[in-house]
Amino acid sequence: MRQPAATLEAFYKSRLGEAAAQRMGARMLDLWGPCDGQRVLGIGFPAPLLTVWQNDAATCIGAVPEEIGEVRLASEKGQTLCSVPENRLPFPEGLFDRVFLLHALEEADSPRQMLREAWRVLAPEGRIVVAVTNRRSMWSLADNKPFGHGRPWTRQQLVRFLNDSLFQVTASTTAVHMPPLDWRLITGASKSWERAGELILPGLGGVVLVEAVKRLYSKPGGSAAAPVTQAVKASKPKPVMPRKLAGRDAAQSVEKTAIDVLSGADRRSVNQITGAGET
């Protein structure tokens, strides 16, 4: 059973929740950049991370499982959310350039079916990031926090799961290294906790984030996973592998780095995007 929206909202309005959202948002920016002109979809409880791109992306929308109830936090932040059946998204195939999952897989009735729907609405060569509770962290034991509910994952489990679901894993990392304690001394120094955790215990962050690319020709279990790289951690990205842009921007020529800053088509309204006909 999923946690109600009110419980998740109360956490992310707390000092600890705000600090956790900041640390996850910083890691997502490391991976994706601002996503200028891209179409971004968040699945699960995406409100804490939608703010990262809502002012830059052409479309930035969240899909929330209908059983968790109304999400007031999104309205307060000017975000666009839609309530959807857990395993059926109301979007045509290949609509989004970027998809991320937060508070999604851990409590899903069928994680594989949920990921399959994410694959369906993602454009070819589009990129997905799945954020889940790290089984090896203290956060997975904090049952009075949202990350202490549902099924936690190890990085290796999530990498295998994505590789077996027609994705090719390109990067993995962790975030939220501070203890799950709402103390001002901890939340006020969340950046310091993050830097220390990355250096001393890089695998024990509270949240595992794995990025993958939708490859139409990828065979289950056949792709090689990249471990967390220095390029992801570094302040300046370094070229590590070529990447193609997602969807309609595939033909544009850009410098390809471990952290891509993408620019694309003109902005369109959410109504136009979600109302687009299937081809």
Buried (B, 14 or more C-beta within 10 A) or exposed (E): EBBEBBBBBEBBEBBBBBBBBBBBBBBBBBBBBBBBBBBBBBBBBBBBBBBBBBEBBBBBBBBBBEBBBBBEBBEEEEBBBBBBEBBEBEBBEBBBBBBBBBBBBBBBEEBEEBBEBBBBBBBBBBBBBBBBBBBBBBBBEBEEBBBBBBBBBBBBBBBBBBBBBBBBBBBBBBBBBBBBEBEEEBBEBBEEBBEEBBEEEBBBBBBBBBBBBBBEEBEEEEBEBBBBBEBBBEEEBEEBEEBBBBBBBEEEEEEEBBBBBBBBBEEEEBEEBBEEEEE
